[in-house]
Amino acid sequence: MTLRVVVPPHPLIAHWLTMLRNATTPAPLYATGLEELGRWLSYEAIRDWLPHRDEEVKTPETNTKGTVIEYSVPLLAIPIKQGGFELWQGARKVLPNPFLCIDGVPDSIEANAGVVIFISQIASAKKLLETLKLLKAQNVESRRIRVITAIASSPGLKNLGESIPDLTIYTACIDPELSQNETVIPGIGNPSLRLNTRIASST
């Protein structure tokens, strides 16, 4: 079992990542960038993962076979901090009927539930590992989890792979380094600070 990290080669994903990287991007556009990455990364993540079934339907002319999402399988969305919530804002437009866990990992998770975790970036991966360990304590297998993040550091991915190897992560880019204070380099800055600039400027 190995850690699976997917970086979709999509120009829209690359565009919005560049908006996040730019130090002069204003806070409202930074928030939009996270939202758009949440949308497109989630779209890619559920491509071969969402349970679905064939169903016969009647068109205006005849009968034909179609495909529908299997709604009997619950889908939980867990955003981590403010940046994760911005990613979720975009993802909710493509995820079918998810249950938002705004307070983190719920006390009870159905045995067949899928879980999508939204985190703005994976630096050292400490916060993400805390969430994953809470899910593991409830017997949620890694194959039932998808992680959506704007950017991931190589050291953070190494930490994840050593602790929870059978996991799939969708990200816009893998950056090579962490600074001494665990900032991703080249990175996208501190999402909490850059988003809070938007809040401060509106008050």
MARDRENKE-528414 format. One record per residue: x, y, z of N, C-alpha, C, CB in turn. Coordinates in steps of 0.05 Angstrom, whole numbers, plus 5000, padded with zeros to 4 digits. Glycine has a CB too. Layout:
[[X; Y; Z]; [X; Y; Z]; [X; Y; Z]; [X; Y; Z]]
...
//
This chain:
[[5017; 4976; 5000]; [5000; 5000; 5000]; [5018; 5025; 5000]; [4981; 5000; 5024]]
[[5011; 5044; 4983]; [5027; 5068; 4981]; [5008; 5092; 4980]; [5044; 5068; 4956]]
[[5019; 5115; 4988]; [5004; 5140; 4987]; [5000; 5147; 4957]; [5019; 5163; 5002]]
[[4976; 5155; 4950]; [4969; 5162; 4922]; [4964; 5192; 4922]; [4945; 5146; 4911]]
[[4980; 5207; 4907]; [4977; 5236; 4905]; [4971; 5243; 4876]; [5002; 5252; 4916]]
[[4948; 5255; 4871]; [4940; 5261; 4843]; [4942; 5291; 4839]; [4912; 5250; 4837]]
[[4956; 5300; 4818]; [4958; 5328; 4810]; [4945; 5330; 4782]; [4988; 5339; 4810]]
[[4920; 5337; 4781]; [4907; 5337; 4755]; [4918; 5358; 4736]; [4877; 5342; 4758]]
[[4925; 5351; 4711]; [4936; 5370; 4692]; [4915; 5387; 4678]; [4953; 5355; 4671]]
[[4903; 5404; 4693]; [4880; 5420; 4683]; [4888; 5450; 4683]; [4854; 5415; 4699]]
[[4884; 5464; 4661]; [4893; 5492; 4660]; [4878; 5510; 4680]; [4889; 5503; 4633]]
[[4853; 5504; 4687]; [4838; 5520; 4706]; [4850; 5516; 4734]; [4808; 5512; 4706]]
[[4858; 5491; 4740]; [4871; 5486; 4766]; [4897; 5501; 4768]; [4876; 5456; 4770]]
[[4913; 5501; 4746]; [4939; 5515; 4746]; [4934; 5545; 4748]; [4954; 5509; 4720]]
[[4914; 5555; 4736]; [4908; 5584; 4737]; [4902; 5593; 4765]; [4884; 5590; 4718]]
[[4884; 5579; 4779]; [4876; 5587; 4805]; [4898; 5583; 4826]; [4851; 5572; 4814]]
[[4915; 5563; 4821]; [4938; 5560; 4839]; [4956; 5584; 4836]; [4954; 5534; 4832]]
[[4960; 5594; 4811]; [4977; 5617; 4807]; [4966; 5642; 4821]; [4980; 5623; 4777]]
[[4939; 5645; 4821]; [4927; 5667; 4836]; [4933; 5665; 4866]; [4896; 5667; 4831]]
[[4933; 5641; 4877]; [4939; 5637; 4905]; [4969; 5643; 4911]; [4932; 5609; 4914]]
[[4986; 5636; 4893]; [5015; 5640; 4897]; [5022; 5669; 4897]; [5031; 5625; 4875]]
[[5009; 5685; 4881]; [5016; 5713; 4878]; [5012; 5729; 4903]; [5000; 5726; 4854]]
[[5033; 5740; 4914]; [5031; 5755; 4939]; [5014; 5780; 4937]; [5059; 5763; 4949]]
[[5009; 5790; 4913]; [4992; 5814; 4910]; [4963; 5808; 4905]; [5003; 5831; 4887]]
[[4955; 5783; 4904]; [4927; 5776; 4900]; [4911; 5785; 4924]; [4924; 5745; 4896]]
[[4890; 5802; 4919]; [4874; 5812; 4941]; [4858; 5789; 4955]; [4854; 5833; 4931]]
[[4851; 5794; 4980]; [4838; 5773; 4996]; [4813; 5761; 4983]; [4831; 5784; 5023]]
[[4795; 5778; 4971]; [4771; 5766; 4959]; [4777; 5747; 4936]; [4752; 5788; 4949]]
[[4797; 5754; 4919]; [4805; 5737; 4897]; [4819; 5712; 4908]; [4823; 5752; 4878]]
[[4834; 5715; 4929]; [4847; 5692; 4942]; [4826; 5672; 4951]; [4865; 5701; 4966]]
[[4805; 5682; 4963]; [4783; 5664; 4972]; [4770; 5651; 4948]; [4762; 5680; 4988]]
[[4766; 5666; 4926]; [4755; 5654; 4902]; [4773; 5632; 4891]; [4750; 5676; 4881]]
[[4799; 5637; 4893]; [4818; 5617; 4883]; [4816; 5591; 4898]; [4847; 5627; 4886]]
[[4813; 5592; 4925]; [4809; 5568; 4940]; [4783; 5554; 4933]; [4810; 5574; 4970]]
[[4762; 5570; 4930]; [4736; 5559; 4922]; [4737; 5545; 4896]; [4715; 5581; 4922]]
[[4750; 5557; 4876]; [4752; 5545; 4850]; [4769; 5520; 4850]; [4763; 5565; 4829]]
[[4790; 5520; 4865]; [4806; 5495; 4868]; [4790; 5473; 4881]; [4832; 5501; 4883]]
[[4774; 5481; 4901]; [4757; 5461; 4914]; [4738; 5449; 4895]; [4741; 5474; 4937]]
[[4727; 5465; 4877]; [4709; 5455; 4856]; [4722; 5435; 4837]; [4696; 5478; 4840]]
[[4745; 5444; 4825]; [4756; 5428; 4804]; [4771; 5404; 4815]; [4775; 5445; 4788]]
[[4784; 5406; 4838]; [4798; 5383; 4850]; [4777; 5362; 4859]; [4816; 5391; 4873]]
[[4755; 5371; 4870]; [4734; 5352; 4878]; [4722; 5338; 4854]; [4712; 5367; 4894]]
[[4718; 5353; 4832]; [4707; 5341; 4808]; [4725; 5318; 4799]; [4705; 5363; 4786]]
[[4752; 5323; 4800]; [4770; 5302; 4792]; [4770; 5279; 4812]; [4799; 5314; 4789]]
[[4768; 5285; 4837]; [4770; 5265; 4858]; [4747; 5245; 4858]; [4771; 5278; 4885]]
[[4723; 5254; 4850]; [4700; 5236; 4851]; [4696; 5221; 4824]; [4676; 5251; 4858]]
[[4713; 5227; 4805]; [4709; 5215; 4778]; [4706; 5185; 4779]; [4732; 5223; 4760]]
[[4724; 5171; 4793]; [4724; 5142; 4794]; [4719; 5131; 4822]; [4750; 5131; 4783]]
[[4706; 5148; 4838]; [4703; 5140; 4867]; [4674; 5139; 4876]; [4719; 5160; 4884]]
[[4657; 5156; 4866]; [4630; 5157; 4875]; [4615; 5132; 4867]; [4615; 5182; 4863]]
[[4601; 5120; 4886]; [4584; 5096; 4880]; [4562; 5104; 4861]; [4572; 5083; 4906]]
[[4557; 5088; 4840]; [4536; 5093; 4821]; [4524; 5067; 4811]; [4546; 5111; 4798]]
[[4502; 5069; 4798]; [4489; 5045; 4787]; [4476; 5051; 4760]; [4468; 5034; 4807]]
[[4472; 5030; 4745]; [4457; 5033; 4720]; [4427; 5034; 4725]; [4464; 5010; 4700]]
[[4413; 5049; 4710]; [4384; 5051; 4713]; [4371; 5055; 4685]; [4376; 5074; 4733]]
[[4350; 5041; 4681]; [4336; 5044; 4656]; [4316; 5068; 4658]; [4320; 5018; 4648]]
[[4317; 5085; 4638]; [4299; 5108; 4638]; [4284; 5110; 4612]; [4315; 5134; 4643]]
[[4261; 5123; 4613]; [4244; 5127; 4590]; [4248; 5155; 4579]; [4214; 5121; 4596]]
[[4258; 5158; 4555]; [4261; 5184; 4543]; [4235; 5191; 4528]; [4285; 5184; 4522]]
[[4233; 5215; 4517]; [4208; 5221; 4502]; [4203; 5202; 4478]; [4210; 5249; 4492]]
[[4225; 5188; 4470]; [4222; 5171; 4446]; [4223; 5141; 4452]; [4244; 5177; 4427]]
[[4239; 5132; 4472]; [4243; 5104; 4476]; [4255; 5099; 4504]; [4260; 5091; 4454]]
[[4262; 5075; 4510]; [4276; 5068; 4534]; [4306; 5067; 4529]; [4266; 5041; 4546]]
[[4322; 5074; 4549]; [4351; 5072; 4546]; [4364; 5068; 4574]; [4363; 5097; 4532]]
[[4389; 5061; 4575]; [4403; 5057; 4600]; [4418; 5083; 4608]; [4422; 5033; 4599]]
[[4417; 5089; 4633]; [4431; 5112; 4643]; [4447; 5105; 4668]; [4413; 5136; 4649]]
[[4460; 5124; 4680]; [4476; 5121; 4704]; [4467; 5141; 4725]; [4506; 5122; 4699]]
[[4462; 5133; 4749]; [4454; 5151; 4771]; [4472; 5146; 4795]; [4424; 5147; 4778]]
[[4476; 5168; 4810]; [4492; 5166; 4835]; [4476; 5150; 4856]; [4498; 5194; 4846]]
[[4490; 5133; 4870]; [4478; 5116; 4891]; [4475; 5132; 4917]; [4494; 5090; 4895]]
[[4452; 5144; 4921]; [4448; 5162; 4944]; [4446; 5146; 4970]; [4424; 5179; 4940]]
[[4444; 5120; 4969]; [4442; 5105; 4994]; [4469; 5104; 5008]; [4432; 5076; 4988]]
[[4490; 5112; 4994]; [4517; 5113; 5007]; [4522; 5142; 5016]; [4539; 5103; 4987]]
[[4523; 5147; 5042]; [4527; 5175; 5051]; [4554; 5186; 5045]; [4522; 5176; 5081]]
[[4556; 5212; 5042]; [4581; 5225; 5036]; [4585; 5248; 5056]; [4582; 5236; 5007]]
[[4606; 5247; 5072]; [4612; 5267; 5092]; [4634; 5286; 5082]; [4621; 5253; 5118]]
[[4630; 5312; 5087]; [4650; 5332; 5080]; [4661; 5344; 5106]; [4638; 5353; 5061]]
[[4688; 5343; 5110]; [4700; 5353; 5134]; [4720; 5375; 5126]; [4714; 5331; 5150]]
[[4713; 5401; 5129]; [4732; 5422; 5124]; [4749; 5428; 5149]; [4718; 5448; 5115]]
[[4775; 5432; 5145]; [4793; 5438; 5167]; [4800; 5467; 5166]; [4819; 5420; 5166]]
[[4793; 5482; 5186]; [4798; 5511; 5188]; [4785; 5526; 5165]; [4828; 5516; 5189]]
[[4790; 5553; 5165]; [4777; 5571; 5146]; [4784; 5564; 5117]; [4785; 5599; 5152]]
[[4809; 5558; 5112]; [4817; 5552; 5085]; [4803; 5527; 5074]; [4847; 5549; 5083]]
[[4800; 5507; 5091]; [4786; 5483; 5083]; [4757; 5489; 5077]; [4788; 5462; 5105]]
[[4745; 5508; 5092]; [4717; 5515; 5087]; [4714; 5529; 5060]; [4707; 5532; 5110]]
[[4734; 5545; 5052]; [4733; 5558; 5026]; [4735; 5537; 5004]; [4756; 5579; 5023]]
[[4751; 5517; 5007]; [4752; 5495; 4988]; [4725; 5481; 4986]; [4774; 5475; 4995]]
[[4713; 5477; 5009]; [4687; 5464; 5010]; [4666; 5480; 4995]; [4678; 5460; 5039]]
[[4667; 5507; 4996]; [4648; 5523; 4983]; [4647; 5518; 4953]; [4654; 5553; 4988]]
[[4670; 5512; 4941]; [4670; 5504; 4913]; [4662; 5476; 4909]; [4698; 5509; 4902]]
[[4670; 5458; 4927]; [4665; 5429; 4923]; [4635; 5423; 4925]; [4680; 5413; 4944]]
[[4621; 5439; 4942]; [4592; 5433; 4946]; [4576; 5435; 4920]; [4581; 5452; 4967]]
[[4588; 5449; 4900]; [4574; 5452; 4874]; [4575; 5427; 4857]; [4585; 5476; 4859]]
[[4594; 5409; 4864]; [4597; 5385; 4847]; [4592; 5359; 4863]; [4624; 5384; 4835]]
[[4594; 5360; 4890]; [4589; 5336; 4906]; [4559; 5332; 4909]; [4602; 5339; 4934]]
[[4550; 5307; 4905]; [4521; 5301; 4906]; [4512; 5297; 4935]; [4515; 5277; 4890]]
[[4496; 5316; 4946]; [4483; 5313; 4971]; [4501; 5306; 4994]; [4462; 5292; 4968]]
[[4523; 5321; 4998]; [4541; 5314; 5021]; [4530; 5325; 5047]; [4569; 5326; 5016]]
[[4539; 5312; 5069]; [4532; 5321; 5096]; [4557; 5336; 5107]; [4525; 5297; 5115]]
[[4553; 5362; 5113]; [4575; 5379; 5122]; [4580; 5375; 5151]; [4570; 5409; 5115]]
[[4605; 5368; 5158]; [4613; 5364; 5187]; [4629; 5388; 5195]; [4630; 5337; 5191]]
[[4616; 5410; 5202]; [4629; 5435; 5207]; [4645; 5434; 5233]; [4608; 5457; 5209]]
[[4638; 5416; 5251]; [4653; 5414; 5277]; [4674; 5392; 5277]; [4633; 5410; 5299]]
[[4683; 5384; 5254]; [4703; 5363; 5252]; [4691; 5335; 5250]; [4721; 5364; 5276]]
[[4706; 5315; 5257]; [4698; 5287; 5255]; [4674; 5282; 5273]; [4721; 5268; 5261]]
[[4652; 5273; 5262]; [4629; 5267; 5279]; [4633; 5243; 5297]; [4604; 5262; 5262]]
[[4616; 5241; 5318]; [4619; 5219; 5338]; [4612; 5192; 5326]; [4602; 5225; 5362]]
[[4596; 5192; 5305]; [4587; 5167; 5293]; [4587; 5169; 5263]; [4559; 5159; 5303]]
[[4599; 5150; 5249]; [4601; 5150; 5220]; [4590; 5123; 5210]; [4630; 5155; 5210]]
[[4572; 5124; 5191]; [4561; 5099; 5180]; [4583; 5082; 5166]; [4539; 5106; 5159]]
[[4579; 5056; 5168]; [4600; 5038; 5159]; [4607; 5040; 5130]; [4591; 5009; 5165]]
[[4588; 5049; 5113]; [4594; 5051; 5085]; [4598; 5080; 5075]; [4571; 5038; 5069]]
[[4601; 5098; 5093]; [4603; 5127; 5086]; [4629; 5133; 5072]; [4599; 5144; 5110]]
[[4628; 5151; 5053]; [4652; 5163; 5041]; [4658; 5189; 5055]; [4650; 5167; 5011]]
[[4684; 5196; 5058]; [4692; 5220; 5072]; [4711; 5237; 5054]; [4706; 5213; 5099]]
[[4704; 5262; 5051]; [4722; 5281; 5037]; [4732; 5302; 5057]; [4707; 5294; 5013]]
[[4758; 5304; 5059]; [4770; 5323; 5077]; [4781; 5346; 5061]; [4793; 5310; 5094]]
[[4775; 5371; 5070]; [4784; 5395; 5056]; [4804; 5409; 5074]; [4761; 5413; 5048]]
[[4828; 5413; 5065]; [4848; 5427; 5080]; [4864; 5445; 5061]; [4868; 5408; 5096]]
[[4868; 5471; 5068]; [4879; 5490; 5049]; [4907; 5482; 5039]; [4881; 5517; 5062]]
[[4924; 5471; 5057]; [4950; 5462; 5048]; [4960; 5441; 5067]; [4970; 5485; 5046]]
[[4978; 5424; 5057]; [4991; 5404; 5073]; [5020; 5412; 5077]; [4989; 5375; 5061]]
[[5026; 5423; 5100]; [5054; 5431; 5106]; [5068; 5408; 5120]; [5054; 5457; 5124]]
[[5068; 5407; 5147]; [5079; 5384; 5161]; [5059; 5361; 5162]; [5088; 5392; 5189]]
[[5034; 5367; 5157]; [5012; 5347; 5157]; [5002; 5340; 5185]; [5021; 5321; 5144]]
[[5011; 5355; 5206]; [5003; 5348; 5233]; [4972; 5350; 5237]; [5016; 5367; 5253]]
[[4960; 5372; 5228]; [4931; 5375; 5231]; [4916; 5354; 5216]; [4922; 5403; 5222]]
[[4924; 5348; 5192]; [4911; 5328; 5176]; [4913; 5300; 5189]; [4922; 5327; 5147]]
[[4937; 5294; 5199]; [4941; 5268; 5213]; [4922; 5265; 5237]; [4970; 5265; 5221]]
[[4918; 5287; 5252]; [4899; 5286; 5274]; [4872; 5278; 5265]; [4898; 5313; 5289]]
[[4862; 5290; 5243]; [4836; 5283; 5233]; [4835; 5254; 5223]; [4828; 5302; 5210]]
[[4855; 5246; 5209]; [4856; 5219; 5198]; [4857; 5198; 5221]; [4880; 5215; 5180]]
[[4870; 5204; 5242]; [4871; 5185; 5265]; [4844; 5183; 5279]; [4893; 5193; 5285]]
[[4830; 5205; 5280]; [4802; 5204; 5291]; [4784; 5187; 5274]; [4791; 5233; 5294]]
[[4788; 5189; 5247]; [4772; 5172; 5229]; [4780; 5143; 5232]; [4775; 5182; 5200]]
[[4805; 5138; 5234]; [4815; 5110; 5237]; [4804; 5098; 5263]; [4845; 5109; 5237]]
[[4801; 5114; 5284]; [4790; 5104; 5309]; [4762; 5095; 5306]; [4793; 5126; 5331]]
[[4748; 5106; 5286]; [4720; 5098; 5281]; [4719; 5077; 5258]; [4703; 5122; 5273]]
[[4742; 5065; 5253]; [4744; 5043; 5233]; [4737; 5053; 5204]; [4725; 5021; 5240]]
[[4743; 5078; 5198]; [4739; 5088; 5171]; [4765; 5081; 5156]; [4733; 5119; 5170]]
[[4763; 5063; 5136]; [4787; 5055; 5121]; [4796; 5078; 5102]; [4781; 5030; 5106]]
[[4821; 5078; 5097]; [4833; 5099; 5080]; [4821; 5100; 5052]; [4863; 5096; 5078]]
[[4813; 5076; 5042]; [4801; 5075; 5015]; [4774; 5090; 5013]; [4797; 5046; 5006]]
[[4762; 5095; 5036]; [4737; 5110; 5037]; [4741; 5140; 5040]; [4719; 5100; 5060]]
[[4766; 5149; 5040]; [4773; 5177; 5044]; [4786; 5190; 5020]; [4791; 5180; 5069]]
[[4778; 5214; 5014]; [4793; 5231; 4995]; [4800; 5257; 5008]; [4775; 5236; 4969]]
[[4825; 5266; 5004]; [4834; 5291; 5015]; [4837; 5311; 4992]; [4862; 5288; 5030]]
[[4825; 5335; 4995]; [4827; 5356; 4976]; [4843; 5379; 4988]; [4799; 5366; 4967]]
[[4865; 5387; 4975]; [4882; 5408; 4985]; [4893; 5425; 4962]; [4905; 5397; 5003]]
[[4896; 5451; 4967]; [4907; 5468; 4946]; [4936; 5461; 4939]; [4905; 5497; 4954]]
[[4951; 5455; 4960]; [4980; 5450; 4955]; [4990; 5431; 4977]; [4996; 5477; 4955]]
[[5010; 5416; 4970]; [5022; 5397; 4989]; [5052; 5398; 4988]; [5012; 5368; 4984]]
[[5065; 5396; 5011]; [5094; 5396; 5012]; [5104; 5367; 5011]; [5105; 5410; 5037]]
[[5127; 5363; 4999]; [5139; 5336; 4999]; [5145; 5325; 5027]; [5165; 5337; 4983]]
[[5155; 5342; 5046]; [5159; 5331; 5073]; [5132; 5323; 5086]; [5173; 5352; 5090]]
[[5111; 5339; 5081]; [5085; 5332; 5093]; [5074; 5306; 5082]; [5066; 5354; 5088]]
[[5078; 5302; 5056]; [5069; 5277; 5043]; [5085; 5253; 5053]; [5071; 5279; 5012]]
[[5110; 5258; 5058]; [5127; 5237; 5070]; [5116; 5229; 5097]; [5156; 5246; 5071]]
[[5109; 5248; 5113]; [5098; 5242; 5140]; [5072; 5227; 5138]; [5094; 5268; 5156]]
[[5055; 5234; 5119]; [5030; 5220; 5115]; [5035; 5192; 5106]; [5013; 5235; 5095]]
[[5053; 5188; 5087]; [5058; 5162; 5076]; [5069; 5143; 5097]; [5077; 5164; 5053]]
[[5084; 5153; 5116]; [5095; 5136; 5137]; [5074; 5128; 5158]; [5119; 5150; 5150]]
[[5053; 5145; 5161]; [5033; 5139; 5181]; [5008; 5126; 5170]; [5026; 5165; 5195]]
[[4999; 5136; 5147]; [4974; 5126; 5135]; [4979; 5123; 5105]; [4950; 5145; 5141]]
[[4991; 5101; 5097]; [5000; 5099; 5069]; [4978; 5096; 5049]; [5019; 5076; 5066]]
[[4956; 5082; 5056]; [4935; 5076; 5036]; [4915; 5098; 5036]; [4921; 5049; 5044]]
[[4923; 5121; 5024]; [4907; 5145; 5024]; [4909; 5159; 4996]; [4915; 5164; 5047]]
[[4888; 5172; 4988]; [4888; 5186; 4962]; [4884; 5216; 4967]; [4866; 5175; 4943]]
[[4902; 5232; 4956]; [4901; 5261; 4959]; [4900; 5274; 4931]; [4926; 5270; 4975]]
[[4883; 5294; 4928]; [4882; 5310; 4904]; [4892; 5338; 4911]; [4853; 5310; 4892]]
[[4911; 5347; 4895]; [4923; 5373; 4901]; [4931; 5387; 4874]; [4948; 5371; 4919]]
[[4933; 5413; 4875]; [4941; 5428; 4851]; [4971; 5427; 4846]; [4932; 5457; 4854]]
[[4987; 5421; 4867]; [5016; 5421; 4863]; [5030; 5409; 4887]; [5026; 5450; 4858]]
[[5053; 5397; 4883]; [5070; 5388; 4905]; [5094; 5406; 4906]; [5078; 5358; 4901]]
[[5098; 5420; 4928]; [5121; 5438; 4931]; [5143; 5423; 4946]; [5113; 5464; 4946]]
[[5168; 5429; 4941]; [5190; 5412; 4951]; [5198; 5416; 4979]; [5213; 5417; 4934]]
[[5194; 5440; 4991]; [5207; 5447; 5016]; [5188; 5458; 5037]; [5229; 5466; 5012]]
[[5198; 5456; 5062]; [5186; 5471; 5085]; [5208; 5488; 5097]; [5174; 5451; 5106]]
[[5200; 5512; 5105]; [5219; 5529; 5120]; [5222; 5519; 5149]; [5209; 5559; 5120]]
[[5239; 5532; 5164]; [5243; 5524; 5192]; [5217; 5527; 5209]; [5265; 5540; 5205]]
[[5200; 5546; 5201]; [5175; 5549; 5216]; [5152; 5534; 5202]; [5168; 5578; 5219]]
[[5159; 5515; 5185]; [5140; 5497; 5171]; [5121; 5511; 5152]; [5123; 5482; 5192]]
[[5132; 5531; 5138]; [5118; 5544; 5116]; [5125; 5530; 5090]; [5125; 5574; 5115]]
[[5106; 5525; 5073]; [5110; 5511; 5048]; [5125; 5531; 5029]; [5084; 5501; 5035]]
[[5145; 5521; 5015]; [5161; 5537; 4996]; [5160; 5524; 4969]; [5191; 5541; 5006]]
[[5153; 5539; 4947]; [5146; 5567; 4946]; [5119; 5574; 4958]; [5146; 5577; 4918]]
[[5100; 5556; 4958]; [5076; 5559; 4974]; [5055; 5579; 4964]; [5083; 5566; 5001]]
[[5035; 5583; 4981]; [5013; 5601; 4975]; [5009; 5621; 4998]; [4987; 5586; 4969]]
[[5029; 5624; 5015]; [5026; 5641; 5039]; [5010; 5627; 5060]; [5013; 5667; 5031]]
[[5003; 5642; 5081]; [4986; 5632; 5103]; [4957; 5638; 5096]; [4994; 5646; 5130]]
[[4942; 5617; 5089]; [4914; 5621; 5081]; [4897; 5636; 5102]; [4901; 5595; 5075]]
[[4901; 5629; 5128]; [4885; 5642; 5149]; [4890; 5672; 5149]; [4892; 5630; 5176]]
[[4916; 5680; 5147]; [4922; 5709; 5147]; [4912; 5723; 5122]; [4952; 5713; 5150]]
[[4915; 5710; 5099]; [4907; 5723; 5075]; [4877; 5725; 5072]; [4919; 5708; 5051]]
[[4863; 5706; 5083]; [4834; 5707; 5083]; [4823; 5727; 5104]; [4822; 5679; 5088]]
[[4837; 5728; 5126]; [4828; 5747; 5147]; [4833; 5776; 5139]; [4843; 5741; 5173]]
[[4851; 5781; 5120]; [4854; 5808; 5110]; [4829; 5817; 5097]; [4878; 5808; 5090]]
[[4815; 5799; 5084]; [4789; 5805; 5071]; [4769; 5813; 5092]; [4778; 5781; 5055]]
[[4768; 5799; 5114]; [4749; 5804; 5136]; [4755; 5831; 5148]; [4750; 5782; 5157]]
[[4781; 5836; 5154]; [4789; 5861; 5167]; [4783; 5885; 5149]; [4819; 5861; 5173]]
[[4786; 5883; 5123]; [4782; 5905; 5105]; [4752; 5912; 5102]; [4794; 5900; 5078]]
[[4735; 5894; 5109]; [4706; 5898; 5106]; [4693; 5909; 5132]; [4692; 5873; 5097]]
[[4709; 5910; 5153]; [4697; 5920; 5179]; [4705; 5949; 5184]; [4707; 5902; 5203]]
//
